């Protein structure tokens, strides 16, 4: 399964081998497929991802339990936001972001 996330965080309890690679915006758009699950927790992040990827991205706070082979397309902010601040879309765009693809290979 492909999950969309607004950060590069390994879900709790998902011990094992993870592989991460930086991808371009063009590659990110190509990676997104019809069957994906959004685990993007904030409306502003979902809106920015929707615009960048050219698909609707729902804001929904999910706890993901990955299976081996699952992938995570993640938005990576270029710097940390201030403590306790939820950024709006304009602030996200001004900070800037890039893309990463995480793949879960399972436990060792």
C-alpha positions in Angstrom: 0.0 0.0 0.0 1.1 3.6 -0.6 0.5 6.0 2.3 0.8 9.8 2.0 2.3 11.5 5.0 3.3 15.1 5.9 6.5 14.0 7.6 9.2 11.4 7.5 8.4 9.5 10.7 8.5 5.8 11.3 5.2 4.6 12.8 5.3 3.3 16.3 5.8 -0.4 16.5 7.2 -0.7 13.0 10.6 -2.0 13.9 12.7 -3.4 11.1 14.4 -2.2 8.0 13.4 1.0 6.3 14.8 2.5 3.1 14.4 6.2 2.4 15.2 8.0 -0.8 14.7 11.6 -1.9 12.5 12.0 -4.9 11.8 14.9 -7.2 8.4 16.6 -7.4 7.9 15.0 -10.8 8.8 11.5 -9.4 6.4 12.1 -6.5 3.6 12.8 -8.9 4.5 9.6 -10.8 4.6 7.5 -7.6 1.1 8.4 -6.5 -1.3 5.8 -7.8 -5.1 5.3 -7.5 -4.9 3.1 -4.4 -3.3 5.2 -1.7 -4.2 6.1 1.9 -3.7 9.6 3.2 -2.3 9.8 6.7 -1.9 13.6 6.5 -3.1 15.1 9.7 -3.6 18.7 8.9 -5.8 20.5 6.3 -3.0 22.9 5.2 -0.6 20.0 4.5 -3.2 18.1 2.7 -4.0 21.2 0.5 -0.4 21.7 -0.3 0.1 18.1 -1.2 -3.1 18.1 -3.3 -1.8 21.1 -5.3 1.8 19.7 -5.7 0.7 16.1 -6.6 -2.3 17.0 -8.7 -4.7 14.7 -6.8 -7.1 15.1 -3.9 -5.4 14.5 -0.6 -7.7 14.1 2.4 -6.7 15.3 5.8 -7.1 12.4 8.2 -5.1 11.5 11.3 -4.5 7.8 11.0 -2.4 5.4 13.0 -0.6 3.3 10.4 0.5 -0.3 11.0 2.7 -1.0 8.0 3.2 -4.3 6.3 6.4 -5.3 4.5 6.5 -3.7 1.1 4.4 -0.7 2.1 5.6 2.7 0.9 5.2 6.2 2.3 5.4 9.3 0.1 6.4 12.0 2.6 6.5 15.8 2.5 9.7 17.0 4.1 9.7 20.6 5.3 13.0 22.4 4.7 13.1 23.6 8.4 11.3 22.9 11.6 8.2 25.0 12.4 8.1 26.9 15.6 7.0 25.0 18.7 3.2 24.4 19.0 2.4 26.1 15.7 0.2 24.6 13.0 1.3 26.1 9.8 -1.2 27.3 7.1 -0.6 26.5 3.5 1.0 29.9 2.8 3.5 29.3 5.6 4.2 25.8 4.4 4.9 27.1 0.9 7.2 29.8 2.3 9.3 27.3 4.3 9.5 25.0 1.3 9.5 21.3 1.2 10.8 18.3 -0.8 9.7 14.7 -1.1 10.9 11.4 0.3 9.9 7.9 -0.4 10.1 5.5 2.6 9.7 1.7 2.0 9.2 -0.7 4.9 11.0 -4.0 4.3 9.9 -5.7 7.6 11.6 -6.9 10.7 15.0 -8.5 10.7 
